[in-house]
Amino acid sequence: MIVGVVLLVVIGCVAAMVWDRDDGSATLELSDEWRSVSGVRDVVAVEESRRIPGEDFGEEDRWEHSVRVEVTLEDDLSGPEAAAAGTEVLRWLGPELARLAPDAAADRTSTSLAMGSTAIQVYVAGLDPVDGVGDALTDAVALRDAGATSVSSSVSEPQTGSPAKADVQAPKDALVAIATVARDQQRPVDLHGGEAWYRSNELPDPAAVRLVADASERPSVTSAQLSAPFEPLTVLVEAAEGDREIADVGRWLTAYDGYPGRSGQPMAYVVQGTRGGEVEGWIGGTTPPQTTMPPFGDAAPWPADPGAPSCRLADLEATFGGHDAAAGSRQAWIRARNAGGRACAIEGVPAVEFLNAAGTAQTGVTAEPYEPSMVPERVVVPAGESVMAAIDWQAMSTANDPDVTTDLRVTVLPGSKPVTLRVSAPGAPGDLDILDGAEVRISPWAQGSPG
């Protein structure tokens, strides 16, 4: 009878442990050493496990273990105090988690450090680099002291060499002060305050942030948004096409005298009505100087033979030049090789249609200038060399299996017969995520890279 009871207890314990694993998480019993770290209010560590089915017939399932750690710091810490507390508790966590969760690799540990009153959150993948954690906490407290009500950031990988961007929310009247502090701290930020939104992967320009905040205060404006440094300031107005409110905001932006700031670069704007209508222009009426597309690659410039005849379609052999992706941005290239026996000149921007696998053009695709101030340049193409044009766009979701672009219908020269190019490159996907409604930027022809 006693043996039966013991067996039932053992079986029950094993069943409970298995149930816990199937449930996917278990809170770890940390030692009390963290309580001696000044500035730390609480530490919670949860081991999360999931069963990975065997991929091949007969292969056993395996378990994958990770640890999620939540560190709560005291609310009233200064920047240096928060940095010291965060780095010390992370150094303690390393051996502690190795002891309690040996099956969880260090790179499967995620840590968040929070200071509650201002909703400061710093996220760490793994437990390194601790110096980066200290820098992120120091900057977050400085942003809080400048007026932020919420700061969320992560710690950049060591090889990036730059701090990770912080996502900041604040009252609108604090945005400029926060941008100034972020620039001084060398911390890129995304800012949101009321109807004003400022986003950038570079250090913020306080003058541009002030412009966004000022624009959001105009009558009938429902939002002012800037994704610096490449996008225009976009101002949304509660109005319909033809309403004077749209033109009024456009005139105000054209007369604005508080920009350019540190960047010194002119900025385009677009004012859109919520029910239609749009005007475009330049902040302060300052237009940029005209530019041309620089050569691809670093080869010496081709001779600018003024007597070279214009290229004919028969002279040019168009091919797809490949594509690349990075951080949500996409780029593809078209090449046109001078297959004639002598140099010829080309000037202009290729016209491109984007076709799906059925050969049907994607609908609603908007082709924009590569840069607002960029104009085509006459390029003399030596025999056997190629000009190139770039196509840029932002990544689009393919989650619902939409028709992607598999071919490009390219008009190399104005008025010429288009050619269809298959999207293919060695070792790369055979399609582009340019879907219905896409916005693309197409560059003028420029001297191509060799190959």
Salt bridges, closest charged atoms under 4 A:
ASP22 OD1 - ARG51 NH2 3.13
ASP32 OD1 - ARG35 NE 3.46
GLU47 OE2 - ARG21 NH1 3.57
GLU47 OE2 - HIS65 ND1 3.60
GLU48 OE2 - ARG68 NE 2.88
GLU64 OE2 - ARG50 NH2 2.98
GLU64 OE1 - ARG108 NH2 3.47
GLU70 OE2 - ARG68 NH1 3.04
GLU74 OE1 - ARG41 NH2 3.23
ASP75 OD2 - ARG41 NH2 3.76
GLU96 OE2 - ARG99 NH2 2.95
ASP139 OD2 - ARG187 NE 2.87
ASP145 OD1 - ARG144 NE 3.08
ASP190 OD2 - LYS165 NZ 3.31
GLU195 OE1 - LYS172 NZ 2.55
GLU217 OE2 - LYS172 NZ 2.73
GLU238 OE2 - ARG275 NH1 2.46
ASP243 OD2 - ARG275 NH2 3.89
ASP248 OD2 - ARG244 NH1 2.94
ASP248 OD1 - ARG251 NH2 2.40
ASP315 OD1 - ARG312 NH2 3.04
GLU317 OE1 - ARG337 NH1 3.89
GLU353 OE1 - ARG409 NH1 2.95
ASP392 OD2 - ARG441 NH2 3.10
ASP407 OD1 - ARG422 NH1 3.00
ASP433 OD2 - ARG330 NE 3.30
